Amino acid sequence: MITKAEKLSTLFQRKVRNSKSYLYGQIIKNERLKRNMTLEEMAKGICSVSYLCKVEKNAIDPEEFYIRAIFERVNLDYEKVGKNILEDGIKKMLQFYLNRNFKGIEELFMQIDDSIFNAYNYLIKAMHYLIKKDYAEFRESIRVLDKIKDTLLRDDLGVFVFLVVEFYIQTYQFWEAYEHLNYLHDEEFDYRELNWLIHEQHFLVGLHLGKYPLAMSHYLELIKDINIGYPIKKQTVFQLMLLSLKAEECYEEVIEEIKDFQVEDDDYDYFLDVAYWKLVILLKGKNFLEVYDWIIEHDLIHDIRFVALLVYVADHINDEEYKKNAVRIAEEFPYEDTDAFLYKLIRFFILKMTADKPHLVIDYLKYNLLPVRNTYQHHLLSKAFEDYYLSYLCKSSKYKEAVNFLIKQKSG
């Protein structure tokens, strides 16, 4: 999604001046690329190619005469430069996202004035499309920003990479997220909220990929600031995630800690997040029936995350009625294109519970899940299908393949 991502490290080290000149560079480069014009074609009769190149790279403070002439060449209104930038738009966007105020982001989006290009508007657009899970429009916004990323101010470049990582996390592409987060690992930005959100991303990626030291180190960075504005709801959800790891070794202690934990909140998404991680903790104690019944009783089968949990626990319950009901619910669920990976996992459990020929499950694994395991990952369900495949290899006396698979599984 980010072309030549390896350039990001260099771009973060540049000193791009925060003046009107960088807006000229963004606008001119975007317009030139949109029109498929070369530097020579854009500069002809106005200035030298090297001069225009320096303008696009914000390496000089250009003369107004040249900028006006270039704008006139491509029918742009020079007087509009900078006037359509929402005041504190990016900072507000990050604050809204951190606090789950998605309506606030939508209101920002509705205020966008596209009369002349600026990167701020495209960052807000990308965030809006990400929240709406309109990934086609999101990619288009990122594509535009990617082409002019060398004109972005340092903090705006950080927001750009953050958005790309957030897309990968939303779509369970945790290995891609991990690789891109490496470019943000040692960076500190002026936007306090951006720093928090990047720590969250590191935590989530570490948790899903089993890189627990990574997850823990960034969790500790987050809690350093919990008394100066980090949202209570975020604290709660991330604490539960951390407890889900602790529950693997200290289950009784964790259960006692969350026993009286209640959430009464009009933020339904927050309620669902809390419910999900509480159920994951219960699963660490193999409370499959309790989790199954809780999902049904609280009517959570309209969220694909809980449908995935349902088929997972049904597969562990030795009761055909539970399995049939889970399969029926999963098969009736209205899947969206954005559910692709979770659908693959759900389909695996359906086949596992219903297929009368084991090779059908193995074929499904070989052609649908194993090819994507180095990109897509789920903290709970991926391990289930990987362990199933490893067991199959051992039962089939394919020990060399099993060893190689296990080595890759552990090294991942």
C-alpha positions in Angstrom: 0.0 0.0 0.0 2.9 2.3 0.7 5.3 2.2 -2.2 9.0 2.2 -1.4 8.2 1.9 2.3 11.9 1.6 3.0 12.1 5.4 2.2 10.1 6.2 5.3 13.0 6.0 7.7 14.8 8.7 5.6 11.7 10.8 5.3 11.2 10.9 9.1 14.7 12.3 9.5 14.2 15.2 7.1 13.6 18.7 8.4 10.6 19.9 6.3 9.8 23.5 7.0 6.3 24.3 8.2 5.7 27.2 5.9 3.3 28.0 3.0 6.0 26.7 0.7 5.4 23.1 1.6 1.7 23.5 0.6 2.9 24.7 -2.8 5.0 21.6 -3.2 2.1 19.3 -2.2 -0.4 21.0 -4.5 2.0 21.2 -7.5 3.2 17.6 -7.2 -0.3 16.2 -6.7 -1.6 18.2 -9.7 1.4 17.2 -11.9 1.0 13.5 -11.1 -2.8 13.6 -11.5 -2.3 15.0 -15.0 0.5 12.6 -15.8 2.8 15.5 -16.5 6.6 15.3 -16.3 8.7 17.9 -14.4 9.8 19.2 -17.8 6.2 19.7 -19.0 5.2 21.5 -15.8 8.2 23.7 -15.7 8.5 24.6 -19.4 8.7 28.3 -20.1 8.3 29.1 -16.3 11.4 27.9 -14.5 14.1 25.3 -14.6 13.4 21.6 -13.9 15.8 21.7 -11.0 13.9 24.7 -9.5 10.6 22.9 -9.8 12.1 19.8 -8.3 13.3 21.8 -5.3 9.8 23.4 -4.9 8.2 20.0 -4.8 10.7 18.8 -2.2 10.3 22.0 -0.1 14.0 22.7 -0.4 13.6 26.4 -1.2 11.2 29.3 -0.6 10.0 29.8 -4.1 9.3 33.2 -5.7 5.5 33.9 -5.8 5.8 34.8 -9.5 6.8 31.2 -10.5 4.2 29.6 -8.3 1.4 31.8 -9.7 2.5 30.9 -13.2 2.6 27.1 -12.5 -0.9 27.4 -10.9 -2.2 29.3 -13.9 -0.9 26.5 -16.2 -3.0 23.9 -14.5 -6.0 26.2 -13.7 -5.5 26.4 -10.0 -6.6 29.4 -7.9 -3.5 30.6 -6.0 -5.6 32.6 -3.6 -7.2 29.5 -2.1 -3.9 27.9 -0.9 -4.2 27.1 2.8 -7.7 28.6 3.2 -9.5 25.2 3.0 -7.5 23.6 5.8 -9.7 22.8 8.8 -8.4 24.5 12.0 -6.6 21.9 14.1 -8.3 19.3 11.9 -5.8 16.5 12.3 -5.4 17.1 16.0 -9.2 17.0 16.4 -9.4 13.8 14.3 -6.9 12.0 16.4 -8.6 13.1 19.6 -12.0 11.9 18.3 -10.5 8.6 17.2 -8.8 8.0 20.5 -12.0 8.7 22.4 -14.2 6.7 20.0 -16.0 9.8 18.9 -16.7 8.6 15.3 -19.5 11.1 14.9 -16.9 13.9 15.4 -14.8 12.5 12.6 -17.8 12.3 10.3 -18.5 16.0 11.0 -14.9 16.9 10.1 -15.3 14.9 6.9 -18.5 16.8 6.0 -16.6 20.1 6.4 -13.9 19.3 3.9 -13.5 21.8 1.1 -11.8 20.2 -1.9 -11.5 23.4 -3.9 -7.7 22.9 -3.8 -5.6 20.0 -2.7 -4.1 19.7 0.8 -2.8 16.6 2.6 -4.8 17.3 5.7 -8.1 16.8 3.9 -6.9 13.5 2.6 -5.8 12.3 6.0 -9.3 13.1 7.4 -10.9 11.4 4.4 -8.8 8.3 4.9 -9.7 8.1 8.6 -13.4 8.6 7.7 -13.3 5.8 5.2 -11.4 3.5 7.6 -14.1 3.9 10.3 -16.8 3.2 7.7 -14.8 0.2 6.5 -15.0 1.6 3.0 -11.7 0.1 2.1 -11.8 0.9 -1.6 -12.1 4.7 -0.9 -9.6 4.4 1.9 -7.0 2.9 -0.5 -7.6 5.6 -3.0 -7.0 8.3 -0.4 -3.8 6.5 0.7 -2.7 6.1 -2.9 -2.9 9.9 -3.4 -1.0 10.6 -0.2 1.6 7.9 -1.0 2.5 9.7 -4.2 3.3 12.9 -2.4 4.5 11.5 0.9 7.9 13.2 0.5 6.1 16.6 0.8 4.5 15.8 4.1 5.5 17.4 7.4 6.9 14.9 9.8 3.9 14.6 12.1 1.6 14.3 9.0 3.8 11.5 7.7 3.4 9.8 11.1 -0.4 10.1 10.8 -0.2 8.7 7.3 1.7 5.6 8.4 -0.5 5.2 11.4 -3.6 5.0 9.2 -2.0 2.4 7.0 -1.1 0.3 10.1 -4.7 0.7 11.4 -6.1 -0.7 8.2 -3.8 -3.7 8.5 -4.9 -4.2 12.1 -8.6 -3.9 11.2 -8.2 -6.5 8.5 -6.1 -8.9 10.6 -3.0 -8.4 8.5 -0.8 -8.2 11.6 2.5 -9.2 9.9 2.1 -6.2 7.5 1.2 -4.0 10.5 4.3 -5.2 12.4 6.6 -4.4 9.4 5.2 -0.9 9.0 5.2 -0.2 12.7 9.0 -0.7 12.7 9.2 2.7 10.9 7.3 4.3 13.9 9.0 2.4 16.7 11.4 5.1 17.9 9.5 8.1 16.7 7.9 10.7 19.0 5.4 13.2 17.5 4.0 16.5 18.6 0.5 15.1 18.6 0.2 13.4 22.0 -2.8 11.4 20.8 -0.8 10.0 17.9 1.9 8.7 20.2 -0.7 6.9 22.3 -2.4 5.5 19.3 0.9 4.1 18.0 1.6 2.5 21.4 -1.9 0.9 21.1 -1.0 -0.5 17.7 2.3 -2.0 19.0 0.3 -3.6 21.9 -2.3 -5.1 19.6 0.2 -6.4 17.1 2.3 -7.9 19.8 -0.7 -9.6 21.4 -2.0 -11.1 18.1 1.4 -12.3 16.9 2.4 -13.7 20.3 5.2 -11.1 20.7 4.3 -10.6 24.3 7.5 -8.5 25.3 6.5 -6.1 22.6 3.0 -5.9 23.8 4.0 -5.4 27.4 6.6 -2.8 26.8 4.1 -0.6 24.9 1.4 -1.2 27.5 3.8 0.2 30.1 4.4 3.2 27.9 0.6 3.8 27.8 0.0 3.5 31.5 2.7 6.1 32.2 0.2 8.7 30.9 -3.1 7.4 32.2 -3.5 10.3 34.6 -3.2 13.0 32.0 -5.9 12.3 29.5 -5.6 8.7 28.2 -9.3 7.6 28.0 -10.7 5.4 30.7 -12.5 3.2 28.2 -9.2 2.5 26.4 -7.6 1.7 29.8 -10.3 -0.8 30.5 -10.2 -2.7 27.2 -6.4 -2.9 27.1 -6.2 -4.0 30.7 -8.6 -6.9 29.8 -6.4 -7.8 26.8 -3.4 -7.9 29.1 -5.3 -10.0 31.6 -6.1 -12.4 28.8 -2.4 -13.1 28.5 -2.0 -13.4 32.2 -4.9 -15.9 32.3 -2.9 -18.5 30.4 -0.8 -19.1 33.6 -2.8 -17.5 36.4 -6.4 -18.2 35.4 -8.0 -18.3 38.9 -6.3 -15.0 39.9 -7.5 -13.3 36.7 -11.1 -14.6 37.1 -11.2 -13.3 40.6 -10.0 -9.9 39.4 -12.7 -9.6 36.7 -15.5 -11.3 38.7 -17.3 -8.2 39.7 -16.4 -6.3 36.5 -19.6 -4.7 35.1 -20.0 -2.4 32.1 -23.1 -0.2 31.8 -22.4 2.2 29.0 -24.3 3.7 26.1 -21.3 3.2 23.9 -22.3 -0.2 22.4 -19.0 -0.7 20.6 -17.2 -0.3 23.9 -19.6 -2.8 25.6 -18.8 -5.3 22.8 -15.1 -4.9 23.2 -15.2 -5.5 26.9 -17.6 -8.5 26.5 -15.3 -10.0 23.8 -12.2 -9.9 26.0 -14.0 -11.1 29.1 -15.1 -14.1 27.0 -11.6 -14.7 25.7 -10.4 -14.8 29.4 -13.1 -17.4 30.2 -11.9 -19.5 27.3 -8.4 -19.6 28.9 -10.1 -21.6 31.6 -11.9 -23.8 29.0 -15.3 -22.5 30.0 -16.8 -23.3 26.6 -20.4 -23.8 27.7 -20.4 -20.6 29.7 -19.0 -18.6 26.7 -21.5 -20.2 24.3 -24.5 -19.5 26.5 -23.3 -15.9 27.2 -23.1 -15.1 23.5 -26.6 -16.5 22.8 -28.2 -15.0 25.9 -26.9 -11.5 25.1 -27.7 -11.8 21.4 -24.2 -11.1 20.2 -24.5 -13.1 17.0 -24.8 -9.9 15.0 -21.1 -9.2 15.4 -18.8 -11.5 13.4 -16.2 -11.6 16.2 -18.7 -13.4 18.4 -19.9 -15.7 15.6 -16.3 -16.7 15.3 -16.1 -17.4 19.0 -19.3 -19.3 18.9 -18.1 -21.8 16.3 -14.8 -22.1 18.1 -16.5 -23.0 21.4 -19.1 -25.2 19.8 -16.3 -27.3 18.3 -15.0 -27.9 21.9 -18.4 -28.9 23.3 -19.3 -32.5 23.0 -22.9 -31.9 22.0 -24.3 -32.1 18.5 -27.2 -29.7 19.2 -24.7 -27.0 20.2 -22.7 -27.6 17.1 -25.8 -27.6 14.8 -27.0 -24.4 16.3 -23.6 -22.7 15.9 -23.3 -23.9 12.3 -26.8 -22.6 11.5 -26.0 -19.2 13.0 -22.7 -19.0 11.2 -24.2 -20.0 7.8 -27.0 -17.4 8.1 -24.6 -14.5 9.1 -24.7 -11.7 6.5 -21.0 -11.6 5.7 -19.4 -8.5 4.1 -16.3 -8.3 1.9 -14.5 -6.9 4.9 -15.1 -10.1 6.8 -13.0 -12.2 4.4 -10.4 -13.5 6.9 -12.8 -14.2 9.8 -15.1 -15.9 7.3 -12.2 -18.3 6.3 -11.7 -19.1 9.9 -15.4 -19.7 10.6 -15.6 -21.8 7.5 -12.8 -24.0 8.9 -14.7 -24.7 12.1 -18.0 -25.4 10.1 -16.2 -28.0 8.0 -14.5 -29.5 11.0 -17.9 -30.0 12.7 -19.8 -31.1 9.6 -17.6 -32.7 7.0 -17.8 -36.5 6.9 -14.5 -36.8 5.1 -11.5 -35.4 7.0 -9.6 -34.6 3.7 -12.1 -31.9 3.0 -11.0 -30.0 6.1 -7.3 -30.5 5.2 -7.9 -29.4 1.6 -9.6 -26.3 2.9 -6.7 -25.5 5.1 -4.2 -26.1 2.3 -5.9 -23.8 -0.2 -7.6 -21.2 2.0 -5.8 -20.7 5.3 -2.2 -21.9 5.1 -1.4 -19.7 2.1 -2.3 -16.6 4.0 -1.0 -17.4 7.5 2.2 -15.3 7.0 0.1 -12.2 6.6 -3.2 -12.7 8.3 -3.4 -13.7 12.0 -5.9 -14.1 14.8 -4.8 -14.3 18.4 -7.0 -17.3 19.2 -8.5 -18.9 16.1 -5.3 -19.1 14.0 -3.6 -21.3 16.6 -6.6 -23.7 16.4 -6.3 -24.3 12.7 -2.5 -24.4 12.8 -2.6 -27.0 15.6 -5.1 -29.0 13.7 -2.9 -29.1 10.7 0.1 -30.1 12.8 -1.8 -32.9 14.3 -2.9 -34.1 10.9 0.8 -34.2 9.7 1.8 -36.2 12.8 -1.1 -38.7 12.4 -0.1 -39.1 8.7 3.5 -39.9 9.7 4.6 -36.7 7.8 7.1 -35.9 10.6 9.6 -33.9 8.5 6.8 -31.6 7.3 5.5 -31.4 10.8 8.9 -30.4 12.2 9.3 -27.7 9.5 5.8 -26.4 10.1 6.4 -26.3 13.8 9.7 -24.4 13.4 7.9 -21.8 11.2 5.1 -21.6 13.7 7.4 -21.0 16.6 9.8 -18.6 14.7 6.8 -16.5 13.4 
